[in-house]
Amino acid sequence: MASQIIREPMALERKVMDKLFREAQKYIPGGVNSPVRAFKAVGGDPLFIERGMGSKVYDTSGSEFIDYVSSWGPLILGHSHPQVTNQIREALQKGTSFGAPTPGETELARMIVQAVPGIEKVRLVNSGTEAAMSAIRLARGYTGRDKIIKFEGCYHGHADYLLVKAGSGATTFGFPDSAGVPQDFTRNTILIPYNDITATERVVKENHQEIAAIIIEPVAGNMGVVLPGDGFLQKLRDITRKYGIVLVFDEVISGFRISYGGAQQYFGVIPDLTCLGKIIGGGLPVGAYGGKKEIMEYLSPLGPVYQAGTLSGNPIAVAAGIETLKILSQPGIYEKLEQRTTNLVHSLRENGRKLKVDIYINHIGSMFTVFFCPDKVYDYKSAKKSDEKQFAHYFQGMLKKGIYLPCSQFETNFLSLAHSREDIEKTIKTNYETLRTLK
Ligand SMILES: *Cc1c(COP(=O)(O)O)cnc(C)c1O
């Protein structure tokens, strides 16, 4: 690899990639296996990635990019971390899947239970989507109630009743946010603006006998980064406890990201159930949900709530997850990530100020989003005020100069341990040059 010549991506070699994308579109809807990859929000065609190493990805024309996508969150150690890759290789020698218990599953489960305050028992699945839909089924089975509350702008995977958008007027009942989702399936989902405790309390008081669960991203990452306001999570904890509602933290992004114990450890608010994914698979497909023993034992084969998976607890994915968590459990890791991110964010803000470009940045741990608007972003509506055209120009400008950002305003940039001082300096400099062209 060292012998390979890395060209500056100044003049992006599009020809080969255009051909690859045309070919992909012939066989794959939209040419992508997950819609956000399609660059629809920013225009142009996606890069085709050849390989990743540390903080960098390389496209098929050999251009190098500093990567802030990090596979949309999992790669907190950077690409191809040698220890993780080694463990994957070792696991491979023993076989790929058995459909029977393996010691690694227990080890990963033990590490998760020891790390995450709200998890006493945990079930491994294959994606965050599965984790969230299974947690909701469990909450419904446990409480014997049907309704759930979710917050606008939070994403919990693509289960039918979680793909909801706000209805018109005063109604809080969700409407399908995708074709193919029957209205009937969203009838039991109540949608409330993020950080709106008054609305939550009102809805809970009116419907509490029917509400099984409140599900929330304790740090939202799917409308860009949006932080919970002072006391918001604690108030959710108080009201759910009062009415016997299951509080579900969807920590698929924030778990092992903003601290080793996730957002619940960071904010000191412990939910009944927690969804995990992304980081715990070390870049391979994994999800998990866990929580109070009493609730988790409602699961089959112990209890009446069914949930299953042919490849759940896959030994290769589990090996990658264990090694990733081992590295993350070392002292000082999260402080280092947060320090670097804070430094970067301060400089980006300073660039905006100097150049008089209106940006608003939310950040926590190693997550941040640069919103193109002057005012505070605290929920979906305020996030939506950002100038998406300006973001698209910014995105393209950064890409041309070798910085690979998430291709939507409403996504999160992730730093990894592999992002070096030089990477960050280059990002700050490129940000300055790019913001200057937006004026
Ligand atoms: C990514 C994500 C999911 C879905 O996970 P998949 O593995 O893509 O199914 C669920 N919840 C949150 C908060 C996520 O960020």
The ligand as an ORCA input file, in Angstrom:
! r2SCAN-3c Opt
* xyz 0 1
  C     -28.167      4.196     13.111
  C     -29.251      4.271     14.126
  C     -30.243      3.298     14.227
  C     -30.381      2.193     13.235
  O     -29.304      1.349     13.219
  P     -29.053      0.436     11.915
  O     -27.915     -0.426     12.322
  O     -28.762      1.378     10.796
  O     -30.320     -0.327     11.684
  C     -31.130      3.360     15.290
  N     -31.066      4.369     16.176
  C     -30.153      5.339     16.099
  C     -30.108      6.402     17.134
  C     -29.231      5.332     15.053
  O     -28.349      6.339     14.941
*
